Amino acid sequence: MISSTEEPYIKAEIICPQEYIGPIINLCLDKRGVQTSMNYLDEKRVELIYEMPLADVLFDFYDRLKSVSRGYASFDYNLIDYRATDLVKLDILINGDKVDALSQLVFRDSATARARNACKKLKDEIPRHQFKIALQGAIGSQVISRETISALRKDVTAKCYGGDISRKRKLLEKQKEGKKRMKMVGNVELPQKAFLSVLRTED
């Protein structure tokens, strides 16, 4: 039994021009940051001090900081301590199979958004197969997000010109049964960039 979980926190020091304070504060709040001080260094520059979880800074914080400040903000941080937090394990399932390499520990309140983002990114990165691919985000046995990659459909009736409609129906039924078999035995190939895309949290 797990009695409690902790995660590393950092002290972040951000120096930026005054006109970018608003977007930077919103970014830090989005990353669960808590402002501890704001110092005006001169007429144009401001120093913002935040305490925030390291996990929310690792993947895309710096890129987004540069984006909202148009490259004018500087960022430095130091690890300060570990703090109690409410973490859950988010699993990603592909056709019902858990992919361990895509599992991650996330803050509970962010889990649904992270699961939806991961499934959406995977849907964009995984090529279509001859069978449907179900992408799911789950916490334990509870599925919290889902995307479906539709199957590539081969027109099996293309060579049937006119004739008995029952022949076309028979071909379509045969195709349907074949797809069922493929779904049971088919392996979904994941491109390398699919793994990296899951780590990126922005839309």
C-alpha positions in Angstrom: 0.0 0.0 0.0 1.2 3.5 -0.8 0.6 5.9 2.0 1.8 9.1 0.2 3.6 10.3 -2.9 6.0 13.2 -3.3 7.5 15.0 -6.3 10.5 17.4 -6.7 9.8 21.1 -6.6 12.0 23.8 -8.0 12.6 27.5 -7.4 12.3 29.2 -10.8 13.8 32.6 -11.5 12.5 34.4 -14.6 13.7 37.7 -15.8 11.6 39.4 -18.5 10.5 42.8 -19.9 7.5 44.2 -18.1 5.2 43.9 -21.1 5.3 40.1 -20.9 4.5 39.7 -17.2 0.8 38.7 -17.9 1.4 35.8 -20.3 4.3 34.5 -18.2 2.2 34.5 -15.0 -0.5 32.6 -16.8 2.0 30.1 -18.0 3.4 29.6 -14.5 -0.1 29.2 -13.1 -0.8 26.6 -15.8 2.2 24.7 -14.6 1.0 24.7 -10.9 3.4 27.4 -10.0 3.1 29.6 -6.9 4.6 33.1 -7.0 6.8 33.9 -4.0 8.1 37.3 -5.2 8.2 39.8 -8.0 11.0 42.3 -8.1 11.4 45.3 -10.5 15.1 45.3 -11.5 14.8 48.6 -13.4 12.3 50.5 -15.5 12.0 47.8 -18.1 12.9 44.4 -16.4 11.1 42.3 -13.8 12.3 39.3 -11.9 9.6 36.7 -11.1 10.2 34.0 -8.5 8.0 30.9 -8.6 8.0 27.5 -6.8 6.6 24.8 -9.1 6.8 21.0 -9.7 9.8 19.9 -11.7 7.6 17.5 -13.7 5.6 20.4 -15.2 8.7 22.2 -16.3 10.7 19.4 -17.9 9.1 18.9 -21.3 7.8 22.2 -22.8 8.0 25.0 -20.3 11.1 26.6 -21.7 9.8 26.5 -25.3 6.5 28.1 -24.2 8.2 30.7 -22.1 10.3 31.7 -25.1 7.2 31.8 -27.2 5.1 34.0 -24.9 8.0 36.4 -24.3 9.2 36.4 -27.9 12.6 35.2 -26.7 13.2 38.0 -24.3 12.7 36.0 -21.0 15.6 34.2 -19.2 15.0 31.2 -17.0 17.0 29.5 -14.3 16.0 27.1 -11.5 17.2 25.2 -8.5 15.8 22.0 -6.9 14.5 22.9 -3.4 12.7 19.9 -1.9 10.1 17.2 -2.3 6.5 17.8 -1.5 3.4 15.6 -1.1 1.2 15.5 -4.1 -1.7 13.5 -5.6 -0.2 11.5 -8.4 -1.8 8.7 -10.5 -0.4 6.3 -13.1 -1.7 7.1 -16.6 -1.6 4.1 -18.9 -2.0 4.2 -22.7 -3.7 1.2 -24.3 -3.5 0.4 -28.0 -6.2 -2.1 -29.0 -6.6 -3.0 -25.4 -2.8 -3.7 -24.9 -1.0 -1.6 -22.4 2.1 0.1 -23.8 4.5 0.4 -20.8 6.8 2.9 -22.6 3.9 5.4 -22.8 2.8 5.1 -19.2 3.5 8.1 -17.0 2.9 9.5 -13.5 0.7 12.6 -13.7 -1.0 15.0 -11.3 -4.6 13.7 -10.8 -6.3 16.9 -11.8 -4.3 17.0 -15.1 -4.8 13.3 -15.9 -7.8 13.6 -18.2 -6.3 16.5 -20.2 -3.0 14.6 -20.5 -4.8 11.4 -21.6 -6.8 13.2 -24.3 -3.7 14.9 -25.5 -1.7 11.6 -25.7 -4.5 9.8 -27.6 -4.9 12.7 -30.0 -1.1 12.9 -30.7 -0.9 9.1 -31.2 -3.9 9.3 -33.6 -1.9 11.8 -35.7 1.3 9.9 -35.6 0.2 6.2 -36.1 -0.4 5.3 -39.7 -3.7 3.6 -40.6 -3.8 -0.1 -40.8 -6.2 -2.6 -42.4 -8.1 -2.7 -39.1 -9.4 -0.2 -36.6 -7.0 0.9 -33.9 -8.5 1.9 -30.5 -6.4 4.4 -28.5 -7.3 4.7 -24.8 -6.0 6.5 -21.7 -6.8 4.8 -18.5 -6.2 5.1 -14.7 -6.3 1.5 -13.4 -9.4 0.0 -15.0 -11.1 3.4 -15.7 -10.9 4.6 -19.2 -10.8 8.4 -19.3 -10.1 9.1 -23.0 -10.4 7.4 -26.3 -9.6 8.0 -30.0 -10.1 5.6 -32.9 -8.0 5.3 -36.0 -10.3 4.1 -38.8 -9.3 1.2 -41.0 -8.0 1.5 -44.5 -10.9 0.3 -46.6 -10.2 -1.6 -49.8 -13.0 -1.5 -52.3 -13.5 -5.2 -52.8 -16.5 -4.6 -55.1 -14.6 -2.4 -57.6 -14.5 -5.2 -60.2 -18.1 -6.1 -59.8 -19.9 -4.4 -62.6 -23.6 -4.9 -62.3 -24.7 -8.5 -61.7 -26.2 -10.0 -58.7 -26.2 -7.8 -55.5 -25.7 -10.9 -53.4 -22.2 -11.3 -54.9 -21.2 -7.8 -53.7 -22.7 -8.5 -50.2 -20.8 -11.8 -50.0 -17.5 -10.0 -50.8 -18.2 -7.3 -48.2 -19.0 -9.9 -45.6 -15.8 -11.8 -46.4 -13.9 -8.5 -46.1 -15.5 -7.9 -42.7 -14.6 -11.3 -41.4 -11.0 -10.8 -42.6 -10.7 -7.5 -40.7 -11.9 -9.2 -37.5 -9.1 -11.8 -37.8 -6.6 -9.1 -38.5 -7.7 -7.1 -35.5 -7.1 -10.2 -33.3 -3.6 -11.0 -34.6 -2.5 -7.7 -36.1 0.4 -5.8 -34.4 0.3 -2.0 -34.5 3.7 -0.5 -35.4 4.5 2.6 -33.5 6.9 5.1 -35.2 9.6 6.6 -32.9 8.1 10.1 -33.1 4.8 8.7 -31.7 6.6 8.1 -28.3 8.1 11.6 -28.3 4.8 13.3 -29.3 3.1 11.9 -26.1 5.6 13.8 -23.9 4.7 17.1 -25.5 1.8 18.6 -23.5 0.8 21.6 -25.7 -2.1 21.3 -28.2 
